[in-house]
Amino acid sequence: MSKVRVAGFGVTLDGFSAGVDQSLEDPLGKRGPEIFQWFFHTNTFRSMHGGDGGSVGDIDDQFAHAAMDNFGAFILGRNMFGPVRGQWPDESWRGWWGDNPPYHAPTFVLTHHERAPLVMEGGTTFYFVTGGIEEALQRAKEAAGSKDVKIGGGVSTVRQYLKAGLIDSLHLASVPVLLGQGEALFQGLDLCALGFRVTASKASEYATHLTLEKV
């Protein structure tokens, strides 16, 4: 049975999953890249972006690989797609990732403003959904078939799906970083009341990888 999952989502010790002031120069917000040092050094990450090298088969690389495996569709918040706000001024912005994004599957972008689907190389098509999180999930499930749907972020999008009780499992990479400010992942959320329990924990030099399942 397919699941709705969050995977490869970094969170600091003080509960932030993105920095402040996202911009073209700072896609993850200021100091945001510190949250994903566990990911950047892996072979999985480097190969996703056309590079080589990086750690192979260590704990971080295993979780990095699993964070992109067996997904038939993805859901992203608009801020994950790019820094453009409000009405689309034109269709020149095509995402952060170049002509061949790392998704290779239908990817549904939450937005308040209509835009035609954007077909990219490698099997990724971005669909812009104006009907809210449940419409996006319904369409993603239909597109994914027997595979899982990944809620790819950002923080606001993950929080909306958690509040609505629509996520089955989370893989969080708890990193030894204090941001002090940013986008708080769990503020006002009671994961226990939502039915989640920690079912696995593995630590590397860079992060403690926590698996939370709805039980």
Helices and strands as residue ranges (DSSP letters): E 4-12, E 16-18, G 32-36, H 37-40, H 43-48, H 59-66, E 71-77, H 78-81, E 106-110, E 118-119, G 121-123, E 125-129, H 133-144, E 148-153, H 155-163, E 169-175, E 183-184, E 196-203, E 208-214
